[in-house]
Amino acid sequence: MSEAAKGMEQSRSSVYRSILITSSLGGLSFLAFNNGLLLAYFSRLGINSSQILFLLALPAILQFLLIIFFSYLSDWFGKKAVGALGLIFSMCAFLFFWQAGFMEQPYRLWLVVLAVVLFGIGTAMAFSNWFALLHPLVPEKTRGRFFGRLRLTWQGFGFTFTLGVTYLLGKYESLEIYHWVLGLLAACLLIRIPFFWKIPEVEKSRPSGIPFFSSLGMVLRIPGYLPFCAYCFLLTLFTGACPQIFSLLEKDVLQFSDDRIVLIGNLMAVGAMVGFVMGGRMVDRIGTKYVFLFCHFAFGAVMLLVLMRSMLPMSPFILMGLLTAGFGLVQGASGIAMTTETLSLIPAKNKSLSSGLWMTLYTGGTGLSGVVFSQLLKLGVFNSSWSWMGNSLSDYDGLLLLCGGMILLMTVTLGLIPSMIRQKAEWIPQVS
């Protein structure tokens, strides 16, 4: 290998290391929203279940509203500049979460709301250009495996971190332990900023001078792209709030302790790590459409088994742990398929805006999922106690039954997937 080739390889390794560290440190904040940590913390602060579900969904709603706008700004002011400012906002959000524990009501609730809003804005800024920033750095033929390895790394780091948190929550039951954990999370989010800045912006932003809505119109005309984004929106609409529903079911119905809730939530990250590897390999070998087909039936199976928990010969704790890990596996595999398909569809021009549209609808589905289901809980649409197949179930089970049924029905929407990766699944309807 020549010296130039060695230098290029070392440079690539350094860039990939910065990407991995940035994702790993930043991923802790997203795990906190999904593994039950913030849910348990908000409950300790006296916030009710429907409010908690809404607060945990609010960042995704803000991402839905703002990602397109920030994507457009990224093409004007630079991907790294907009992204770095977003990282600062996210760090400040966790400082406010930490401070909320020292406040009295109603000030602690309003500080939590402010922190959630700030986190939503910050993540919208970071998400708006993340894939556009990475697009020229990762060869197309290895993207499935790269993103599988990337997500495996940050999920593994998050799993190790959360194991420590679970131990602390089991040993110390005071609110103070949450202050230490949230302070540490804020420090991690601060540390990741210089690593993010080391990621090169290979394709510099060159404003075309085309008005925002004209640029958006060009993106909407990308063949197969809008139908695919619509499919992702629908899938996340019925899966996005499921991790939080699992945690609320464990807290309010199964009466699990905080440390058990966080431990089970962490098993979703374990399942996701397996799903990232499996999903990356499946995408590279058989294409995205078969991966999504597998995910539809697997999502439905997990939710059905949750409803049948009293009929299965194992303790609720072990069962919920296994099913949560299974849900994480399926979610990880579908996430890899979505990411890979998106990067194959976006054109050379308007990359930030193009990837931003997908991220907008993806996060919009996730956020709307939490908002809709929190309102269904608040309105009492599902009985808090009802029976199915001789099993006594809760309103949370009603939500999961709705989600599982709709996901299975959504198999008819697989024709919205262009299936750009490898061979097409010819027997499944294709988008033209």
Residue pairs with C-beta under 8 A, 6 or more apart in sequence:
1 9
14 198
15 137
15 198
15 199
15 200
18 195
18 196
18 198
18 199
19 134
19 137
19 150
19 199
20 150
20 153
20 154
21 192
21 195
22 192
22 195
22 196
22 199
23 150
23 151
23 153
23 154
24 153
24 154
24 157
24 158
25 157
25 188
25 189
25 191
25 192
25 195
26 87
26 90
26 126
26 154
26 189
26 192
27 154
27 155
27 157
27 158
28 157
28 158
28 161
28 185
28 188
28 189
29 90
29 94
29 119
29 185
29 189
31 37
31 158
31 161
31 162
31 265
31 266
31 269
32 38
32 185
33 56
33 59
34 243
34 244
34 265
34 268
35 158
35 162
35 243
35 247
35 262
35 265
35 266
35 268
35 269
36 247
36 250
36 258
36 261
36 262
36 264
36 265
37 162
37 165
37 181
37 262
37 265
38 56
38 97
39 52
39 56
39 244
39 247
39 248
39 251
39 261
40 169
40 178
40 251
40 258
40 261
40 262
41 97
41 101
41 178
41 182
42 51
42 52
42 55
42 112
43 49
43 52
43 251
44 175
44 178
44 258
45 100
45 101
45 108
45 109
45 112
46 105
46 108
47 55
47 109
47 112
49 248
49 251
49 252
49 377
50 374
50 375
50 377
50 378
51 374
52 244
52 248
53 241
53 244
53 245
53 248
53 370
53 373
53 374
53 377
54 370
54 371
54 374
54 375
55 112
55 113
55 116
56 244
56 370
57 240
57 241
57 244
57 366
57 367
57 368
57 369
57 370
57 371
57 374
58 116
58 117
58 120
58 367
58 370
58 371
59 116
59 119
59 120
59 123
59 367
60 120
60 240
60 363
60 364
60 366
60 367
60 368
60 369
60 370
61 120
61 363
61 364
61 367
61 368
61 370
61 371
62 117
62 120
62 121
62 123
62 124
62 367
63 120
63 123
63 124
63 127
63 359
63 360
63 363
63 364
63 367
64 360
64 361
64 363
64 364
64 367
64 368
65 124
66 120
66 121
66 124
66 125
66 128
67 124
67 127
67 128
67 356
67 359
67 360
67 363
68 128
68 216
68 353
68 356
68 357
68 360
69 128
70 82
70 86
70 124
70 125
70 128
70 129
70 356
71 128
71 129
71 132
71 352
71 353
71 355
71 356
71 357
71 359
72 212
72 215
72 216
72 352
72 353
72 356
73 82
73 128
74 82
74 83
74 128
74 129
74 132
74 205
74 352
74 356
75 205
75 206
75 207
75 208
75 215
75 350
75 352
75 353
76 205
76 207
77 205
78 201
78 204
78 205
79 129
79 132
79 133
79 201
79 205
79 352
80 133
80 196
80 197
80 199
80 201
82 125
82 128
82 129
83 125
83 126
83 128
83 129
83 130
83 133
83 196
84 193
84 196
84 197
85 122
85 125
86 121
86 122
86 123
86 124
86 125
86 126
86 127
86 128
87 122
87 126
87 189
87 192
87 193
87 196
88 122
88 193
89 118
89 119
89 121
89 122
89 125
90 118
90 119
90 122
90 123
90 126
90 189
91 122
91 186
91 189
91 190
91 193
92 118
92 122
93 115
93 116
93 118
93 119
93 122
94 115
94 119
94 182
94 185
94 186
94 189
95 186
96 111
96 112
96 114
96 115
96 118
97 112
97 115
97 182
98 179
98 182
98 183
98 186
99 111
100 108
100 111
100 112
100 115
101 108
101 175
101 178
101 179
101 182
102 179
103 111
124 363
127 356
127 359
127 363
128 352
128 356
128 359
129 352
129 355
129 356
130 355
131 339
131 342
131 343
131 346
131 351
131 355
131 359
132 203
132 346
132 351
132 352
132 354
132 355
132 356
133 199
133 201
134 199
135 203
135 343
135 346
135 351
135 355
136 202
136 203
137 199
137 200
137 202
138 146
138 147
138 343
140 343
140 344
143 339
143 340
143 343
143 344
144 279
144 280
144 281
144 283
144 284
144 336
144 340
144 421
145 280
145 281
145 284
146 280
147 276
147 280
147 336
147 339
147 340
148 276
148 277
148 279
148 280
148 281
148 336
149 276
149 280
151 272
151 273
151 276
151 332
151 335
151 336
152 273
152 276
152 277
155 269
155 270
155 272
155 273
155 276
155 332
156 269
156 273
158 266
158 269
159 266
159 269
159 270
159 273
162 262
162 263
162 265
162 266
162 269
163 263
163 266
165 181
165 262
166 259
166 262
166 263
166 266
167 259
168 177
168 180
168 181
169 177
169 258
169 259
169 262
170 257
170 259
173 258
203 351
205 352
208 215
208 349
208 350
210 218
215 350
215 353
216 353
216 357
218 349
218 350
219 225
219 350
219 353
219 354
219 357
220 226
220 357
222 345
222 346
222 347
222 354
223 418
224 345
224 418
224 420
224 431
224 432
225 345
225 346
225 354
225 357
225 358
225 418
226 357
227 416
227 417
227 418
227 431
228 341
228 342
228 345
228 358
228 416
228 417
228 418
228 431
229 357
229 358
229 360
229 361
229 362
230 361
230 416
231 413
231 414
231 416
231 417
232 338
232 358
232 361
232 362
232 365
233 361
233 362
233 364
233 365
234 365
234 410
234 413
235 292
235 334
235 365
235 407
235 410
236 362
236 363
236 364
236 365
236 366
236 369
237 365
237 366
237 368
237 369
237 372
238 369
238 402
238 403
238 406
238 407
238 410
239 299
239 331
239 369
239 403
239 407
240 365
240 366
240 367
240 368
240 369
240 370
241 366
241 369
241 370
241 373
241 399
241 403
242 303
242 327
242 400
242 403
243 265
243 268
243 324
243 327
244 370
245 373
245 396
245 399
245 400
245 403
246 264
246 265
246 306
246 320
246 323
246 324
246 327
247 261
247 264
247 265
248 396
249 306
249 320
249 394
249 396
249 397
249 400
250 256
250 260
250 261
250 264
250 320
251 261
252 394
252 396
253 394
253 396
254 316
254 317
254 320
256 264
256 317
256 320
260 317
263 321
264 317
264 320
264 321
264 324
265 324
267 321
267 322
267 324
267 325
267 328
268 324
268 325
268 327
268 328
268 331
269 328
270 325
270 328
271 324
271 325
271 326
271 327
271 328
271 329
271 330
271 331
271 332
272 328
272 329
272 331
272 332
272 335
273 332
274 329
274 332
275 328
275 329
275 330
275 331
275 332
275 333
275 334
275 335
275 336
276 332
276 333
276 335
276 336
278 329
278 332
278 333
279 291
279 332
279 333
279 334
279 335
279 336
279 337
280 336
282 290
282 291
282 294
282 333
282 337
283 291
283 336
283 337
283 340
283 421
283 422
284 421
284 422
285 422
286 422
286 423
287 419
287 421
287 422
287 423
287 424
287 425
288 337
288 340
288 341
288 417
288 419
288 420
288 421
289 414
289 417
289 419
289 424
289 425
289 428
290 425
291 333
291 334
291 336
291 337
292 334
292 337
292 414
292 417
293 411
293 414
293 425
293 428
294 330
294 333
295 330
295 333
295 334
295 337
296 407
296 408
296 410
296 411
296 414
297 408
297 411
298 326
298 329
298 330
299 327
299 330
299 404
299 407
300 404
300 405
300 407
300 408
302 323
302 326
302 327
302 330
302 404
303 400
303 401
303 403
303 404
303 407
304 404
305 312
305 319
305 323
306 320
306 323
306 397
306 400
307 388
307 391
307 393
307 397
307 400
307 401
308 389
308 391
309 316
309 319
309 320
309 391
310 391
310 392
311 389
311 391
312 319
338 358
338 362
340 421
341 417
341 418
341 419
341 420
341 421
342 355
342 358
343 355
344 420
344 421
345 354
345 418
345 420
346 354
346 355
346 358
347 354
373 399
376 382
376 399
377 395
377 399
380 395
381 395
381 398
382 395
382 397
382 398
382 399
383 395
383 398
384 394
384 395
385 392
385 393
385 394
386 392
386 393
386 394
386 397
386 398
387 393
388 397
388 401
414 428
414 429
415 428
415 429
415 430
415 431
416 431
417 431
418 430
418 431
419 425
419 428
419 430
424 430
